[in-house]
Amino acid sequence: MPDPSNLRDSTQIVVPCASLDDVREQLEQRFTITVFPINGTCKIIGSPVEIKAVNQFLTRHGVTIP
């Protein structure tokens, strides 16, 4: 049985919402994801393939992913 934390890591990214100010619209148009804002933190949820692409996109645009 897969480890839940590994599945979670491959299907979501959590970043401060402020770090998405300049790219959120592009993210939601370009990728099949859902962005949930929770107390100043945004949880980006998608398939493992989409999350990997989002991670690369955010990195290219200077967003630090913890």
mmJSON file of the N, C-alpha and C atoms, coordinates in Angstrom:
{"data_MODEL":{"atom_site":{
"group_PDB":["ATOM","ATOM","ATOM","ATOM","ATOM","ATOM","ATOM","ATOM","ATOM","ATOM","ATOM","ATOM","ATOM","ATOM","ATOM","ATOM","ATOM","ATOM","ATOM","ATOM","ATOM","ATOM","ATOM","ATOM","ATOM","ATOM","ATOM","ATOM","ATOM","ATOM","ATOM","ATOM","ATOM","ATOM","ATOM","ATOM","ATOM","ATOM","ATOM","ATOM","ATOM","ATOM","ATOM","ATOM","ATOM","ATOM","ATOM","ATOM","ATOM","ATOM","ATOM","ATOM","ATOM","ATOM","ATOM","ATOM","ATOM","ATOM","ATOM","ATOM","ATOM","ATOM","ATOM","ATOM","ATOM","ATOM","ATOM","ATOM","ATOM","ATOM","ATOM","ATOM","ATOM","ATOM","ATOM","ATOM","ATOM","ATOM","ATOM","ATOM","ATOM","ATOM","ATOM","ATOM","ATOM","ATOM","ATOM","ATOM","ATOM","ATOM","ATOM","ATOM","ATOM","ATOM","ATOM","ATOM","ATOM","ATOM","ATOM","ATOM","ATOM","ATOM","ATOM","ATOM","ATOM","ATOM","ATOM","ATOM","ATOM","ATOM","ATOM","ATOM","ATOM","ATOM","ATOM","ATOM","ATOM","ATOM","ATOM","ATOM","ATOM","ATOM","ATOM","ATOM","ATOM","ATOM","ATOM","ATOM","ATOM","ATOM","ATOM","ATOM","ATOM","ATOM","ATOM","ATOM","ATOM","ATOM","ATOM","ATOM","ATOM","ATOM","ATOM","ATOM","ATOM","ATOM","ATOM","ATOM","ATOM","ATOM","ATOM","ATOM","ATOM","ATOM","ATOM","ATOM","ATOM","ATOM","ATOM","ATOM","ATOM","ATOM","ATOM","ATOM","ATOM","ATOM","ATOM","ATOM","ATOM","ATOM","ATOM","ATOM","ATOM","ATOM","ATOM","ATOM","ATOM","ATOM","ATOM","ATOM","ATOM","ATOM","ATOM","ATOM","ATOM","ATOM","ATOM","ATOM","ATOM","ATOM","ATOM","ATOM","ATOM","ATOM","ATOM","ATOM","ATOM","ATOM"],
"id":[1,2,3,4,5,6,7,8,9,10,11,12,13,14,15,16,17,18,19,20,21,22,23,24,25,26,27,28,29,30,31,32,33,34,35,36,37,38,39,40,41,42,43,44,45,46,47,48,49,50,51,52,53,54,55,56,57,58,59,60,61,62,63,64,65,66,67,68,69,70,71,72,73,74,75,76,77,78,79,80,81,82,83,84,85,86,87,88,89,90,91,92,93,94,95,96,97,98,99,100,101,102,103,104,105,106,107,108,109,110,111,112,113,114,115,116,117,118,119,120,121,122,123,124,125,126,127,128,129,130,131,132,133,134,135,136,137,138,139,140,141,142,143,144,145,146,147,148,149,150,151,152,153,154,155,156,157,158,159,160,161,162,163,164,165,166,167,168,169,170,171,172,173,174,175,176,177,178,179,180,181,182,183,184,185,186,187,188,189,190,191,192,193,194,195,196,197,198],
"type_symbol":["N","C","C","N","C","C","N","C","C","N","C","C","N","C","C","N","C","C","N","C","C","N","C","C","N","C","C","N","C","C","N","C","C","N","C","C","N","C","C","N","C","C","N","C","C","N","C","C","N","C","C","N","C","C","N","C","C","N","C","C","N","C","C","N","C","C","N","C","C","N","C","C","N","C","C","N","C","C","N","C","C","N","C","C","N","C","C","N","C","C","N","C","C","N","C","C","N","C","C","N","C","C","N","C","C","N","C","C","N","C","C","N","C","C","N","C","C","N","C","C","N","C","C","N","C","C","N","C","C","N","C","C","N","C","C","N","C","C","N","C","C","N","C","C","N","C","C","N","C","C","N","C","C","N","C","C","N","C","C","N","C","C","N","C","C","N","C","C","N","C","C","N","C","C","N","C","C","N","C","C","N","C","C","N","C","C","N","C","C","N","C","C","N","C","C","N","C","C"],
"label_atom_id":["N","CA","C","N","CA","C","N","CA","C","N","CA","C","N","CA","C","N","CA","C","N","CA","C","N","CA","C","N","CA","C","N","CA","C","N","CA","C","N","CA","C","N","CA","C","N","CA","C","N","CA","C","N","CA","C","N","CA","C","N","CA","C","N","CA","C","N","CA","C","N","CA","C","N","CA","C","N","CA","C","N","CA","C","N","CA","C","N","CA","C","N","CA","C","N","CA","C","N","CA","C","N","CA","C","N","CA","C","N","CA","C","N","CA","C","N","CA","C","N","CA","C","N","CA","C","N","CA","C","N","CA","C","N","CA","C","N","CA","C","N","CA","C","N","CA","C","N","CA","C","N","CA","C","N","CA","C","N","CA","C","N","CA","C","N","CA","C","N","CA","C","N","CA","C","N","CA","C","N","CA","C","N","CA","C","N","CA","C","N","CA","C","N","CA","C","N","CA","C","N","CA","C","N","CA","C","N","CA","C","N","CA","C","N","CA","C","N","CA","C","N","CA","C","N","CA","C","N","CA","C"],
"label_alt_id":[null,null,null,null,null,null,null,null,null,null,null,null,null,null,null,null,null,null,null,null,null,null,null,null,null,null,null,null,null,null,null,null,null,null,null,null,null,null,null,null,null,null,null,null,null,null,null,null,null,null,null,null,null,null,null,null,null,null,null,null,null,null,null,null,null,null,null,null,null,null,null,null,null,null,null,null,null,null,null,null,null,null,null,null,null,null,null,null,null,null,null,null,null,null,null,null,null,null,null,null,null,null,null,null,null,null,null,null,null,null,null,null,null,null,null,null,null,null,null,null,null,null,null,null,null,null,null,null,null,null,null,null,null,null,null,null,null,null,null,null,null,null,null,null,null,null,null,null,null,null,null,null,null,null,null,null,null,null,null,null,null,null,null,null,null,null,null,null,null,null,null,null,null,null,null,null,null,null,null,null,null,null,null,null,null,null,null,null,null,null,null,null,null,null,null,null,null,null],
"label_comp_id":["MET","MET","MET","PRO","PRO","PRO","ASP","ASP","ASP","PRO","PRO","PRO","SER","SER","SER","ASN","ASN","ASN","LEU","LEU","LEU","ARG","ARG","ARG","ASP","ASP","ASP","SER","SER","SER","THR","THR","THR","GLN","GLN","GLN","ILE","ILE","ILE","VAL","VAL","VAL","VAL","VAL","VAL","PRO","PRO","PRO","CYS","CYS","CYS","ALA","ALA","ALA","SER","SER","SER","LEU","LEU","LEU","ASP","ASP","ASP","ASP","ASP","ASP","VAL","VAL","VAL","ARG","ARG","ARG","GLU","GLU","GLU","GLN","GLN","GLN","LEU","LEU","LEU","GLU","GLU","GLU","GLN","GLN","GLN","ARG","ARG","ARG","PHE","PHE","PHE","THR","THR","THR","ILE","ILE","ILE","THR","THR","THR","VAL","VAL","VAL","PHE","PHE","PHE","PRO","PRO","PRO","ILE","ILE","ILE","ASN","ASN","ASN","GLY","GLY","GLY","THR","THR","THR","CYS","CYS","CYS","LYS","LYS","LYS","ILE","ILE","ILE","ILE","ILE","ILE","GLY","GLY","GLY","SER","SER","SER","PRO","PRO","PRO","VAL","VAL","VAL","GLU","GLU","GLU","ILE","ILE","ILE","LYS","LYS","LYS","ALA","ALA","ALA","VAL","VAL","VAL","ASN","ASN","ASN","GLN","GLN","GLN","PHE","PHE","PHE","LEU","LEU","LEU","THR","THR","THR","ARG","ARG","ARG","HIS","HIS","HIS","GLY","GLY","GLY","VAL","VAL","VAL","THR","THR","THR","ILE","ILE","ILE","PRO","PRO","PRO"],
"label_asym_id":["A","A","A","A","A","A","A","A","A","A","A","A","A","A","A","A","A","A","A","A","A","A","A","A","A","A","A","A","A","A","A","A","A","A","A","A","A","A","A","A","A","A","A","A","A","A","A","A","A","A","A","A","A","A","A","A","A","A","A","A","A","A","A","A","A","A","A","A","A","A","A","A","A","A","A","A","A","A","A","A","A","A","A","A","A","A","A","A","A","A","A","A","A","A","A","A","A","A","A","A","A","A","A","A","A","A","A","A","A","A","A","A","A","A","A","A","A","A","A","A","A","A","A","A","A","A","A","A","A","A","A","A","A","A","A","A","A","A","A","A","A","A","A","A","A","A","A","A","A","A","A","A","A","A","A","A","A","A","A","A","A","A","A","A","A","A","A","A","A","A","A","A","A","A","A","A","A","A","A","A","A","A","A","A","A","A","A","A","A","A","A","A","A","A","A","A","A","A"],
"label_entity_id":["1","1","1","1","1","1","1","1","1","1","1","1","1","1","1","1","1","1","1","1","1","1","1","1","1","1","1","1","1","1","1","1","1","1","1","1","1","1","1","1","1","1","1","1","1","1","1","1","1","1","1","1","1","1","1","1","1","1","1","1","1","1","1","1","1","1","1","1","1","1","1","1","1","1","1","1","1","1","1","1","1","1","1","1","1","1","1","1","1","1","1","1","1","1","1","1","1","1","1","1","1","1","1","1","1","1","1","1","1","1","1","1","1","1","1","1","1","1","1","1","1","1","1","1","1","1","1","1","1","1","1","1","1","1","1","1","1","1","1","1","1","1","1","1","1","1","1","1","1","1","1","1","1","1","1","1","1","1","1","1","1","1","1","1","1","1","1","1","1","1","1","1","1","1","1","1","1","1","1","1","1","1","1","1","1","1","1","1","1","1","1","1","1","1","1","1","1","1"],
"label_seq_id":[1,1,1,2,2,2,3,3,3,4,4,4,5,5,5,6,6,6,7,7,7,8,8,8,9,9,9,10,10,10,11,11,11,12,12,12,13,13,13,14,14,14,15,15,15,16,16,16,17,17,17,18,18,18,19,19,19,20,20,20,21,21,21,22,22,22,23,23,23,24,24,24,25,25,25,26,26,26,27,27,27,28,28,28,29,29,29,30,30,30,31,31,31,32,32,32,33,33,33,34,34,34,35,35,35,36,36,36,37,37,37,38,38,38,39,39,39,40,40,40,41,41,41,42,42,42,43,43,43,44,44,44,45,45,45,46,46,46,47,47,47,48,48,48,49,49,49,50,50,50,51,51,51,52,52,52,53,53,53,54,54,54,55,55,55,56,56,56,57,57,57,58,58,58,59,59,59,60,60,60,61,61,61,62,62,62,63,63,63,64,64,64,65,65,65,66,66,66],
"pdbx_PDB_ins_code":[null,null,null,null,null,null,null,null,null,null,null,null,null,null,null,null,null,null,null,null,null,null,null,null,null,null,null,null,null,null,null,null,null,null,null,null,null,null,null,null,null,null,null,null,null,null,null,null,null,null,null,null,null,null,null,null,null,null,null,null,null,null,null,null,null,null,null,null,null,null,null,null,null,null,null,null,null,null,null,null,null,null,null,null,null,null,null,null,null,null,null,null,null,null,null,null,null,null,null,null,null,null,null,null,null,null,null,null,null,null,null,null,null,null,null,null,null,null,null,null,null,null,null,null,null,null,null,null,null,null,null,null,null,null,null,null,null,null,null,null,null,null,null,null,null,null,null,null,null,null,null,null,null,null,null,null,null,null,null,null,null,null,null,null,null,null,null,null,null,null,null,null,null,null,null,null,null,null,null,null,null,null,null,null,null,null,null,null,null,null,null,null,null,null,null,null,null,null],
"Cartn_x":[0.848,0.0,0.891,0.604,1.443,1.37,2.45,2.523,1.725,0.743,-0.079,0.719,1.809,2.592,3.254,3.672,4.241,3.185,1.981,0.898,0.562,0.485,0.167,1.232,2.498,3.586,3.546,3.048,3.025,1.756,0.787,-0.457,-0.768,0.128,-0.128,1.162,1.033,2.112,1.492,2.165,1.682,2.688,2.198,3.038,2.261,2.95,2.238,1.463,0.229,-0.597,0.051,0.75,1.391,2.41,3.011,4.009,3.377,2.058,1.358,0.728,0.873,0.21,0.425,1.649,1.953,1.688,1.498,1.395,0.119,-0.709,-1.874,-2.792,-3.071,-3.955,-3.36,-2.063,-1.393,-1.463,-1.254,-1.309,-2.665,-3.719,-5.057,-5.48,-4.931,-5.242,-4.431,-3.202,-2.282,-2.363,-2.69,-2.665,-4.042,-4.291,-5.532,-5.292,-5.525,-5.276,-6.401,-6.404,-7.29,-6.417,-6.68,-5.924,-6.879,-6.548,-7.331,-6.564,-7.058,-6.423,-6.917,-5.976,-6.313,-5.387,-5.934,-5.168,-3.839,-3.849,-2.633,-1.749,-2.127,-1.379,-2.252,-1.656,-2.403,-1.956,-2.934,-2.681,-3.061,-2.09,-2.309,-2.439,-3.586,-3.86,-4.082,-3.47,-3.631,-3.043,-3.062,-2.472,-0.961,-0.317,1.141,1.854,1.347,1.964,1.802,0.614,0.372,1.196,1.263,2.014,3.49,4.021,5.422,5.635,4.717,4.817,4.626,3.704,3.477,4.726,5.332,6.562,7.639,7.821,8.811,8.44,7.169,6.693,6.966,6.599,6.804,8.283,9.098,10.541,11.091,10.658,11.104,10.67,9.561,9.053,9.461,10.444,11.024,10.249,9.292,8.532,9.272,9.608,10.303,9.287,9.542,8.648,9.331,8.696,9.332,9.4],
"Cartn_y":[-1.181,0.0,1.241,2.222,3.42,4.269,4.95,5.855,7.124,7.497,8.675,9.965,10.134,11.369,11.463,10.316,10.341,10.727,10.197,10.558,12.036,12.527,13.934,14.83,14.478,15.282,15.32,14.265,14.222,14.827,15.206,15.758,17.156,17.746,19.102,19.864,21.18,22.107,23.138,23.491,24.508,25.654,26.851,28.053,29.223,30.267,31.479,32.058,32.453,32.988,34.207,35.0,36.2,35.845,34.664,34.273,33.947,33.784,33.474,34.705,35.868,37.076,37.307,37.158,37.466,36.312,35.098,33.934,33.105,33.43,32.572,32.431,33.521,33.459,32.56,32.694,31.834,30.369,30.112,28.738,28.104,28.819,28.265,28.119,28.924,28.791,27.683,27.529,26.607,25.165,24.984,23.663,23.274,21.975,21.458,21.254,22.327,22.327,23.07,22.948,23.72,24.407,25.695,26.45,26.782,26.286,26.549,27.486,28.732,29.613,29.291,29.121,28.828,29.642,30.672,31.482,31.985,32.566,33.123,32.121,30.855,29.8,29.25,28.997,28.416,26.979,26.101,24.694,24.472,24.071,23.785,22.273,21.821,20.388,19.989,18.87,18.347,16.955,16.411,15.086,15.169,14.034,14.056,14.672,14.425,14.992,16.511,16.992,18.439,19.103,18.495,19.089,19.194,18.196,18.264,19.43,19.6,20.704,22.049,22.123,23.363,23.708,22.704,22.919,23.541,23.0,23.542,24.959,25.196,26.522,27.543,27.193,28.12,28.405,27.387,27.564,28.514,28.344,29.234,30.683,30.864,32.206,32.749,32.101,32.619,32.359,31.438,31.11,29.991,30.245,29.259,28.298,27.009,25.973,25.305,25.431,24.857,23.35],
"Cartn_z":[0.0,0.0,0.0,-0.85,-0.933,0.335,0.599,1.74,1.413,2.241,1.962,1.789,2.533,2.408,1.036,0.459,-0.891,-1.92,-1.769,-2.688,-2.575,-1.353,-1.127,-1.751,-1.563,-2.12,-3.641,-4.257,-5.722,-6.311,-5.465,-5.991,-5.474,-4.69,-4.222,-3.948,-4.043,-3.692,-2.768,-1.701,-0.776,-0.759,-1.08,-1.116,-0.53,-0.098,0.325,-0.862,-0.645,-1.737,-2.391,-1.615,-2.161,-3.24,-3.154,-4.151,-5.505,-5.53,-6.784,-7.432,-6.802,-7.303,-8.791,-9.268,-10.663,-11.624,-11.105,-11.995,-11.826,-10.873,-10.603,-11.816,-12.481,-13.651,-14.735,-14.978,-15.963,-15.552,-14.263,-13.745,-14.036,-13.67,-13.804,-15.262,-16.152,-17.571,-18.232,-17.825,-18.494,-17.992,-16.708,-16.098,-15.572,-15.493,-14.925,-13.434,-12.689,-11.245,-10.535,-9.224,-8.369,-7.335,-7.106,-6.105,-4.958,-3.757,-2.557,-1.648,-1.462,-0.486,0.925,1.862,3.256,4.15,4.804,5.764,5.216,4.031,3.451,2.743,2.792,2.112,0.997,-0.149,-1.265,-1.489,-1.554,-1.841,-3.303,-4.109,-5.53,-5.65,-6.151,-6.226,-7.678,-8.067,-9.42,-9.521,-10.711,-10.919,-10.744,-10.507,-10.366,-11.567,-12.766,-13.969,-13.981,-13.65,-13.624,-12.523,-11.356,-10.243,-10.591,-11.26,-11.679,-12.645,-13.607,-14.561,-13.868,-12.918,-12.159,-11.358,-10.74,-9.977,-10.868,-12.054,-12.991,-13.419,-13.692,-14.093,-12.99,-11.753,-10.638,-10.416,-10.52,-10.354,-11.416,-12.658,-13.747,-13.52,-12.8,-12.531,-11.172,-10.534,-9.31,-8.039,-8.07,-6.867,-6.131,-4.877,-4.068,-3.479,-3.666,-3.156,-1.972,-0.795,0.408,0.386],
"occupancy":[1.0,1.0,1.0,1.0,1.0,1.0,1.0,1.0,1.0,1.0,1.0,1.0,1.0,1.0,1.0,1.0,1.0,1.0,1.0,1.0,1.0,1.0,1.0,1.0,1.0,1.0,1.0,1.0,1.0,1.0,1.0,1.0,1.0,1.0,1.0,1.0,1.0,1.0,1.0,1.0,1.0,1.0,1.0,1.0,1.0,1.0,1.0,1.0,1.0,1.0,1.0,1.0,1.0,1.0,1.0,1.0,1.0,1.0,1.0,1.0,1.0,1.0,1.0,1.0,1.0,1.0,1.0,1.0,1.0,1.0,1.0,1.0,1.0,1.0,1.0,1.0,1.0,1.0,1.0,1.0,1.0,1.0,1.0,1.0,1.0,1.0,1.0,1.0,1.0,1.0,1.0,1.0,1.0,1.0,1.0,1.0,1.0,1.0,1.0,1.0,1.0,1.0,1.0,1.0,1.0,1.0,1.0,1.0,1.0,1.0,1.0,1.0,1.0,1.0,1.0,1.0,1.0,1.0,1.0,1.0,1.0,1.0,1.0,1.0,1.0,1.0,1.0,1.0,1.0,1.0,1.0,1.0,1.0,1.0,1.0,1.0,1.0,1.0,1.0,1.0,1.0,1.0,1.0,1.0,1.0,1.0,1.0,1.0,1.0,1.0,1.0,1.0,1.0,1.0,1.0,1.0,1.0,1.0,1.0,1.0,1.0,1.0,1.0,1.0,1.0,1.0,1.0,1.0,1.0,1.0,1.0,1.0,1.0,1.0,1.0,1.0,1.0,1.0,1.0,1.0,1.0,1.0,1.0,1.0,1.0,1.0,1.0,1.0,1.0,1.0,1.0,1.0,1.0,1.0,1.0,1.0,1.0,1.0],
"B_iso_or_equiv":[0.0,0.0,0.0,0.0,0.0,0.0,0.0,0.0,0.0,0.0,0.0,0.0,0.0,0.0,0.0,0.0,0.0,0.0,0.0,0.0,0.0,0.0,0.0,0.0,0.0,0.0,0.0,0.0,0.0,0.0,0.0,0.0,0.0,0.0,0.0,0.0,0.0,0.0,0.0,0.0,0.0,0.0,0.0,0.0,0.0,0.0,0.0,0.0,0.0,0.0,0.0,0.0,0.0,0.0,0.0,0.0,0.0,0.0,0.0,0.0,0.0,0.0,0.0,0.0,0.0,0.0,0.0,0.0,0.0,0.0,0.0,0.0,0.0,0.0,0.0,0.0,0.0,0.0,0.0,0.0,0.0,0.0,0.0,0.0,0.0,0.0,0.0,0.0,0.0,0.0,0.0,0.0,0.0,0.0,0.0,0.0,0.0,0.0,0.0,0.0,0.0,0.0,0.0,0.0,0.0,0.0,0.0,0.0,0.0,0.0,0.0,0.0,0.0,0.0,0.0,0.0,0.0,0.0,0.0,0.0,0.0,0.0,0.0,0.0,0.0,0.0,0.0,0.0,0.0,0.0,0.0,0.0,0.0,0.0,0.0,0.0,0.0,0.0,0.0,0.0,0.0,0.0,0.0,0.0,0.0,0.0,0.0,0.0,0.0,0.0,0.0,0.0,0.0,0.0,0.0,0.0,0.0,0.0,0.0,0.0,0.0,0.0,0.0,0.0,0.0,0.0,0.0,0.0,0.0,0.0,0.0,0.0,0.0,0.0,0.0,0.0,0.0,0.0,0.0,0.0,0.0,0.0,0.0,0.0,0.0,0.0,0.0,0.0,0.0,0.0,0.0,0.0,0.0,0.0,0.0,0.0,0.0,0.0],
"pdbx_formal_charge":[null,null,null,null,null,null,null,null,null,null,null,null,null,null,null,null,null,null,null,null,null,null,null,null,null,null,null,null,null,null,null,null,null,null,null,null,null,null,null,null,null,null,null,null,null,null,null,null,null,null,null,null,null,null,null,null,null,null,null,null,null,null,null,null,null,null,null,null,null,null,null,null,null,null,null,null,null,null,null,null,null,null,null,null,null,null,null,null,null,null,null,null,null,null,null,null,null,null,null,null,null,null,null,null,null,null,null,null,null,null,null,null,null,null,null,null,null,null,null,null,null,null,null,null,null,null,null,null,null,null,null,null,null,null,null,null,null,null,null,null,null,null,null,null,null,null,null,null,null,null,null,null,null,null,null,null,null,null,null,null,null,null,null,null,null,null,null,null,null,null,null,null,null,null,null,null,null,null,null,null,null,null,null,null,null,null,null,null,null,null,null,null,null,null,null,null,null,null],
"auth_seq_id":[1,1,1,2,2,2,3,3,3,4,4,4,5,5,5,6,6,6,7,7,7,8,8,8,9,9,9,10,10,10,11,11,11,12,12,12,13,13,13,14,14,14,15,15,15,16,16,16,17,17,17,18,18,18,19,19,19,20,20,20,21,21,21,22,22,22,23,23,23,24,24,24,25,25,25,26,26,26,27,27,27,28,28,28,29,29,29,30,30,30,31,31,31,32,32,32,33,33,33,34,34,34,35,35,35,36,36,36,37,37,37,38,38,38,39,39,39,40,40,40,41,41,41,42,42,42,43,43,43,44,44,44,45,45,45,46,46,46,47,47,47,48,48,48,49,49,49,50,50,50,51,51,51,52,52,52,53,53,53,54,54,54,55,55,55,56,56,56,57,57,57,58,58,58,59,59,59,60,60,60,61,61,61,62,62,62,63,63,63,64,64,64,65,65,65,66,66,66],
"auth_comp_id":["MET","MET","MET","PRO","PRO","PRO","ASP","ASP","ASP","PRO","PRO","PRO","SER","SER","SER","ASN","ASN","ASN","LEU","LEU","LEU","ARG","ARG","ARG","ASP","ASP","ASP","SER","SER","SER","THR","THR","THR","GLN","GLN","GLN","ILE","ILE","ILE","VAL","VAL","VAL","VAL","VAL","VAL","PRO","PRO","PRO","CYS","CYS","CYS","ALA","ALA","ALA","SER","SER","SER","LEU","LEU","LEU","ASP","ASP","ASP","ASP","ASP","ASP","VAL","VAL","VAL","ARG","ARG","ARG","GLU","GLU","GLU","GLN","GLN","GLN","LEU","LEU","LEU","GLU","GLU","GLU","GLN","GLN","GLN","ARG","ARG","ARG","PHE","PHE","PHE","THR","THR","THR","ILE","ILE","ILE","THR","THR","THR","VAL","VAL","VAL","PHE","PHE","PHE","PRO","PRO","PRO","ILE","ILE","ILE","ASN","ASN","ASN","GLY","GLY","GLY","THR","THR","THR","CYS","CYS","CYS","LYS","LYS","LYS","ILE","ILE","ILE","ILE","ILE","ILE","GLY","GLY","GLY","SER","SER","SER","PRO","PRO","PRO","VAL","VAL","VAL","GLU","GLU","GLU","ILE","ILE","ILE","LYS","LYS","LYS","ALA","ALA","ALA","VAL","VAL","VAL","ASN","ASN","ASN","GLN","GLN","GLN","PHE","PHE","PHE","LEU","LEU","LEU","THR","THR","THR","ARG","ARG","ARG","HIS","HIS","HIS","GLY","GLY","GLY","VAL","VAL","VAL","THR","THR","THR","ILE","ILE","ILE","PRO","PRO","PRO"],
"auth_asym_id":["A","A","A","A","A","A","A","A","A","A","A","A","A","A","A","A","A","A","A","A","A","A","A","A","A","A","A","A","A","A","A","A","A","A","A","A","A","A","A","A","A","A","A","A","A","A","A","A","A","A","A","A","A","A","A","A","A","A","A","A","A","A","A","A","A","A","A","A","A","A","A","A","A","A","A","A","A","A","A","A","A","A","A","A","A","A","A","A","A","A","A","A","A","A","A","A","A","A","A","A","A","A","A","A","A","A","A","A","A","A","A","A","A","A","A","A","A","A","A","A","A","A","A","A","A","A","A","A","A","A","A","A","A","A","A","A","A","A","A","A","A","A","A","A","A","A","A","A","A","A","A","A","A","A","A","A","A","A","A","A","A","A","A","A","A","A","A","A","A","A","A","A","A","A","A","A","A","A","A","A","A","A","A","A","A","A","A","A","A","A","A","A","A","A","A","A","A","A"],
"auth_atom_id":["N","CA","C","N","CA","C","N","CA","C","N","CA","C","N","CA","C","N","CA","C","N","CA","C","N","CA","C","N","CA","C","N","CA","C","N","CA","C","N","CA","C","N","CA","C","N","CA","C","N","CA","C","N","CA","C","N","CA","C","N","CA","C","N","CA","C","N","CA","C","N","CA","C","N","CA","C","N","CA","C","N","CA","C","N","CA","C","N","CA","C","N","CA","C","N","CA","C","N","CA","C","N","CA","C","N","CA","C","N","CA","C","N","CA","C","N","CA","C","N","CA","C","N","CA","C","N","CA","C","N","CA","C","N","CA","C","N","CA","C","N","CA","C","N","CA","C","N","CA","C","N","CA","C","N","CA","C","N","CA","C","N","CA","C","N","CA","C","N","CA","C","N","CA","C","N","CA","C","N","CA","C","N","CA","C","N","CA","C","N","CA","C","N","CA","C","N","CA","C","N","CA","C","N","CA","C","N","CA","C","N","CA","C","N","CA","C","N","CA","C","N","CA","C","N","CA","C","N","CA","C"],
"pdbx_PDB_model_num":[1,1,1,1,1,1,1,1,1,1,1,1,1,1,1,1,1,1,1,1,1,1,1,1,1,1,1,1,1,1,1,1,1,1,1,1,1,1,1,1,1,1,1,1,1,1,1,1,1,1,1,1,1,1,1,1,1,1,1,1,1,1,1,1,1,1,1,1,1,1,1,1,1,1,1,1,1,1,1,1,1,1,1,1,1,1,1,1,1,1,1,1,1,1,1,1,1,1,1,1,1,1,1,1,1,1,1,1,1,1,1,1,1,1,1,1,1,1,1,1,1,1,1,1,1,1,1,1,1,1,1,1,1,1,1,1,1,1,1,1,1,1,1,1,1,1,1,1,1,1,1,1,1,1,1,1,1,1,1,1,1,1,1,1,1,1,1,1,1,1,1,1,1,1,1,1,1,1,1,1,1,1,1,1,1,1,1,1,1,1,1,1,1,1,1,1,1,1]
}}}
